[in-house]
């Protein structure tokens, strides 16, 4: 009886997982299919799902109208740059909070996390003025810095969680062997937390790649990433759904492929230290 109930639960959980997965994936599938439709077919009522005349016209027009490679390169530089800078700052900070905690460590962590709850538009004006003063407006350096700062709390929190799972005795043994602070962090602690650091890097790249608010407000042309590339297909005349879908597909495809191939590493890192 118990075995039958367990089997039923497994079936129900499997069905629910598939339903939720399909619901999440459907908008991506619909965008992909719409990118191969004509504008007339894209706004047809009732909607046309599979049976339509497929065309590459939208992709050709998008590429001719915009420099996709330039936007793609900007996205890579900004996402990777902000991630590397954030991790380099977060590793010592997370080490300090995990292994040399103070009475205020938890308060500091909560305060850092609370900054993510602040509406971005609330600080847009002062940051915009600072960027103008420092001549960072519409620059890859400026975007790299701002994306690093807004994602830094998440990076520190994740690394802090992973570091807490590493026994302090290992670091004490390294100190007894004469390891300096730098050696302890970068040659003892960091290699042991590689799965956690890898998942943190992957998650931050995804967050930086998908960031739209700051990229749309702090860039114009020179440093515009793929999020600005997508937004350029919204015009006063209205939305061109087929072309917008083609631009969206071209923008999300690289990060989607990266996520697909690195999913095992991401899951491994997110569950790092879950079971001792």
LUMVEXMAR-7016 format. One record per residue (C-alpha): residue in one letter; x, y negated, z. Coordinates in pm, whole numbers, plus 50000, padded with zeros to 5 digits. Each point is the difference from the previous one (the first is absolute). Layout:
<atoms>
AXYZ ...
</atoms>
This chain:
<atoms>
X500005000050000 X502764975950097 X501895008649682 X496914992649788 X499524966350170 X503684991649944 X499715009649633 X496914978149957 X501814970550159 X502935004849762 X497645000249700 X498164969050123 X503274981650069 X501335009549656 X496834987849826 X500024967550199 X503674994549918 X499315004749628 X496994976750010 X501944972650182 X502985004849768 X497814996949689 X498264969050138 X503384983650062 X501395010549661 X496914990949793 X500714962149974 X503505007949870 X498585024849748 X497334975149890 X502614972549953 X502165023849797 X497095010049773 X498814963949959 X503464990049880 X499425021349687 X496604984849919 X499074969949792 X498664969850188 X496485007949878 X500215035950124 X501504988850332 X496904979450088 X497475024149850 X496865007150202 X499645028150089 X503755005450044 X501795022849756 X502215025450177 X501865023149761 X498264999449664 X501314968749831 X502504990549732 X503374998850175 X502314971649900 X503464986950092 X499094964949892 X499834986850357 X503505011950086 X501384985049680 X498314966650063 X501084999250364 X503635006549905 X499894973849723 X498414974050227 X502155005750309 X503565010850064 X499265031850195 X503675009350043 X500764966350161 X497165003750252 X500985036250066 X503634990050066 X498854972550238 X497835024950188 X502875024650036 X502464973350121 X497534985050249 X498655033050136 X503395017050032 X501764968650124 X497434992750271 X500065036550108 X503795002250031 X500204966850185 X497155009950232 X501475034150084 X503454985250071 X498424975850249 X497545025250144 X502455028350078 X501964980750269 X496754984950135 X498295033950024 X503155015450156 X500034973050267 X496325004850085 X500195037949997 X503225005750195 X500594967550193 X496434990150088 X499134970950227 X496874992250199 X498724979649707 X500735025149720 X496385011749968 X498784964050010 X502434990749722 X498855029549788 X496354990550049 X500764963749919 X501795010349680 X497045021449898 X497554972050080 X501654978349735 X498605024149738 X496494990150116 X500634963549918 X498184989249681 X502664992849740 X498164969149878 X500444985050348 X503754996449951 X500044994749625 X500244962150013 X503044997250233 X501825028249820 X499224983449665 X501514967250125 X503065018150138 X500525017649668 X499784966949813 X502524984250239 X502425029449967 X499405003049624 X498865036050035 X496704995449820 X499635023449701 X503235018250084 X500735036850055 X502054991650311 X497074981450155 X497565028449933 X502485025850126 X500334981050329 X496284994450053 X499065036249920 X502745012450231 X498654978150281 X496365010449964 X500905037249989 X502724998750268 X497595007550292 X498885032249831 X503595010349926 X501104993850359 X496985018550140 X500545030449779 X503745002050068 X499414994850372 X497605029649999 X502505022349818 X502934989550220 X498035007550317 X499835036549890 X503815003249995 X501475011750333 X501974972750173 X502535026250112 X501355002249644 X500874963149998 X501505002750349 X502235028449877 X501104978149708 X500884971850241 X502035024050214 X501945009449684 X500864963449951 X497364989749743 X499584962549965 X496584983749980 X500234998249621 X501065036549973 X497225010650237 X497314982949794 X501175006349645 X501935032850029 X498125018850273 X496464986550028 X499274991249638 X500935034149847 X497795017650258 X497034977949912 X500345002949621 X496475014749948 X498454971850201 X502104973249832 X499175014349656 X496254999050068 X500354964650134 X501854989449685 X497415015949773 X497084984350186 X501624965749997 X500755002049628 X496335008249937 X498824971250221 X502394975449835 X499115012449650 X496264995350063 X500214966550178 X497874974849813 X499204970350226 X503554986850041 X501135008649648 X497084981049848 X500464969450222 X503794997350003 X500825008249637 X499154985749661 X502055015349721 X503675006850080 X499585024250293 X496485012449928 X499705037650073 X497435024549867 X497254987850233 X500184966249828 X500145018549667 X496605015750081 X498494967250121 X500904982749673 X497185019549832 X497364981550197 X499084968649809 X497364972150020 X498195017149713 X499545031250214 X501615033650056 X501215020949710 X499395033650166 X501785022149748 X503144978549986 X499914994950377 X499815037850044 X502945005049765 X502064974550192 X499005016250332 X500945034649874 X503404987649885 X500534983450339 X498995028950225 X501465028249790 X503644996450123 X499084999250371 X497445027849951 X502595022449836 X502534992150272 X497475008250269 X499075032349827 X503575012749983 X500904988250351 X496835011350179 X501735029150175 X502694977150136 X497374974650105 X497905025850185 X503125015050158 X501054966150129 X496544990450125 X499835032550201 X503624997350119 X500135008750369 X496325009550017 X500835035150124 X502925006850233 
</atoms>
